């Protein structure tokens, strides 16, 4: 199958059915529930208008380069799958890069980074029905609990509905959670333990069936106490470490020992490391996840 930009564009333009055929034919991975640990590479940032990685404000703007790095990451041992928006999942499917990989589709990307409506994170990506039809392995959504923005309530309601829809289809819901506040007109994530514990409690109570719910949470200065707020399985959020990658990997390793920690989802930290060594960064993160 084509994996160059030209080949992908040609396939999309002349044979739109190729995506459905490739997704239907891909060899499925073992389900999330059968894994002691999971390691996913995230690539859903561009759909929310986030193109920065490390010191480069437009690192993720070049789609061909992003796909090249993603395919390299997915080829490394220990990488279980990918978390991405539909356009990137479809590009990877056209290129035949999703065999035996978990694929989580991103559902709400409407809260564009830096916009006045950022907290009102509308569901502009996958629906639960589409995830099931495409044979994907689960859905990811994001909630930022911001008490002084009414968009929080709309996002909470939409996420609750999506959680129930996914549970009815026996698909995991992966909820990325932040406590957020306004500061001088902008938004700041509050990673204090008290704020994050409150946000976790709110997110954990969404929907009428929590049996398929996972949380995706940042590593903080006191991850142990923060995670004490939940009995839901947690994947750690890799984030963007910038130039302090060594310290970031050390914090991941410590957090992986906690009982709630079931894996890691990292994107920019691995796809755009400051030293340019994608394979090295991915292999190091895989070693952290496997212990």
N, C-alpha and C positions, 0 to 999 in steps of 0.2 A: 504493500500500500504506500501511497505517497507520503513523504514526511518533510519535503521542502516546502517553503512558502508557496512557490509556484504550483507545486503538485497539489497542495491542500486547496488553494484557490480554484484551480481547474476542476478538482473533484467536486467542490461545493457548487460551482457554477453549472457544471454539465451533468452532474449525477447527485442531486440532493438526497436521494434515498440511500446513499452510501453510509451515512451516519447511523441510520436505523439498522441497516444490515450488519455493520461492524459491531454495534452494541449488542445486537441479538446473538451474534456468533462468538463473542469474546468468551474465553474460558473464565468462569467465575472463581473468585477467591473464597477461602473459608470465611464464614460469617464472623462478624465482630464478636459475637457471644462465645465463640469457640477459641478465642485467643486470650492468653494470659497477659500479653502486652501488645500494643499496636503503635505503629509509627507511620504517620501520614505526612505528606508534603502538601502544604497549602499554596494555592495559586488563585484565590478569589479576590485579591486586593484590587486589581484594575477595575472590576465591575462596580466598585464603590468610589472610583476616582482616585485611588491611592496608587501612585506610580513610584514613589520614593523607596529606595532601599539603601541603607548605609548612608554614605555621603553624596549619593547621586540622586537628585530629585526626580529624574526621569528614567531610572534604571529599568523599570518594568514596561516602558512605553513601546519598546521594540518587540512585537509579538513573536517574530521568528526567533529572536535570541531567547526570549522567555521559554518558548517551546523546546529549544535545544537544551537549555539548562534543566527543564522539567524532565525531559526524556533521559538525560544523564542521571538525574537523581533517582528516577523510577527504576533504572537499570541496576542500581547498587543493591548488594545483598542486605537484607534487613529492613528494606523499605516496603511497607505493606500496601501502600496505596496513595491516593491523591484526594484532595478536597478542592473543588473548583466550581466556577460558574459554568453554565451550559456551553458557552462558546468555546471555552478551553477544553472541557470534557470532550466536546465533539471534534475539536482539532486532534486531540490525542487518540480518539477512536479512529478517525480517518487514517492516522499514522500507525495504527495497530499497536499502541503502547499500553493498552489497559488489560491485557490478558493476565489472569491470576492476580489482579490488584483490586483492593477495595476501592470503591469510588463513591465519595460523598458529594452530593450536589448542594450548592449554596442556594438558599431560598429567599432571604431578604437582603437586598443590596440598595434599596431606595434611599437610605440615609447617607447621601453623598458626603464625603469628607469635606469639612469646611463650609457646608451649605447652611442656610438658616433653618432648614428642615432636617438637619442631620439626625436628631434624636427620633424623629418620626420615621422609623426604618421600615418602609413599606416592602411587601413581598413582591419583588419585581423579577425574581428568578424562577427556580423550579417550584412546582407544586408537588404535594405528596403523590397525587395521581401520576404525574409525569415521571417522577423518580421511579415509581413502581413499573410503569410502562417501559421505561428505558432499561430496566433491570439493574438499577443502581442499588447501592448498599445502605443508604441512609441519607438524611437531610440535615443540613447545618443552618442554624439561624443565630442572630446576634441580638442581645438585649443590653441596652445601657440605661440603668435606672437613674433618672435625673428628675428629682422632685420638682424642680422649677420649670419643667417643660412638659406641656400637655401631650406632646408626641409620645412620651413614655407610655401612657395608658393605651394609646392606639397600638403601639408595638406589642405591649403585653397581651392585649386581646388577640391580635393576629397570631402571635406565637402560641398562645394557648390552643387556638383552633388548629394550627399546624401540628402541634404535638399530638393532639387527639387523632388527627387524620393519619399521621404516620403510625401511631400505635395500632390503629384499626387495620393497617396494612402490614403490621409486624415489621416495621422498619425503624431503626434507631433514630432518635432525634438528638442531635448534638447542639447544645445551647452555649454559645459564647457569652459570658456575663461580665459586665463592668458596672461599678458604681461611678457615676459621672456628675459633675457639677459645672455650672457656668462661672467663668472667671474672666472679667473684662470683655464680655461679649463672645468669648470663645468657650470651648469645651475642654475640660481637664478630667482625666480619669483619676478617681480617688482610690488608691490602692491600700489605704489604711485598713487594718484588719476589721475594725468595727463596720466600716462602710461596705467592704466586700462581703462580710458575713451576712449583712442585711440583704444585699443584692442577691446573694446565693439563695437565701431563704425564700425570697420572692420568686426567683426563677424556678426553684425546685417545686414550688406549689402550683405551677401553671398546668392547666389541663386536668382532665378527669382520669388519666391513666399515666402514671410515672414509670411503668415497668420497662419502657423502651427509652427512657430519657438518660442521656449522658450530659455532663457539663464540660465545657472547655474554658479553663481558667488560667489567668496569668500566674507566673511565679513571682512571689512578692518577698519582702524582707522577712515575713513570718508566715510562710506557706503552710506550715504545720497547723497553726492556730486557725488560719483562714479555712482550711479544708475540714477542720473539725465541725464546720457548720452543715456538712452534708454526709449522707450515706449513698448518694448517687455516684456511679463510677465517673472518674475525671480523667480527661486528657489535658496535659499541660500545654499552654499556649507559648510557642517559642518566641514570638515577638521579633523585634529588630534590635540586635545588640550593638550595632554600630561598630566601633573599634574595640570594644571590650568583650570580644567573643569568648576569651578564656574564662572570664568570670561568669559569663552567661552559662556556658556548658557546665561549670562547677555547680551553679545553682540548680540547673536541671537535674544533675546527678543526685543531689541531696533530696530534691523534691520527689524523685522517682521512688524513694524508699517508703513513702507514706502509704497507708493502706488504701486510700481513695484513688491513688494514682495508677492508672491502667495504661498510660502511654503518653505520646507526645505528638503534637501537630505543630510543625514549624514550616515557615515559608521563606521569607526574605533572608533570614539568618543563614539559611543553607544555600539558597539559589544565588545569592549575591554576597558572598563573604568578602570581606575587605581584601583578603589575599588572592581572590579569584579562583581558589581551588574548591570547586563545587563538590567533586567526589570526596575530597578530604573532609569537608564540613559535614556532608551527609553520613559518611562512615563513622565519624566521631559521634554524631548524634545517635546513630543506630547502636553504637556500643553503649551509650548511656541508657537507652531504652531497654536493651537486653541485659543490662546489669553486669 
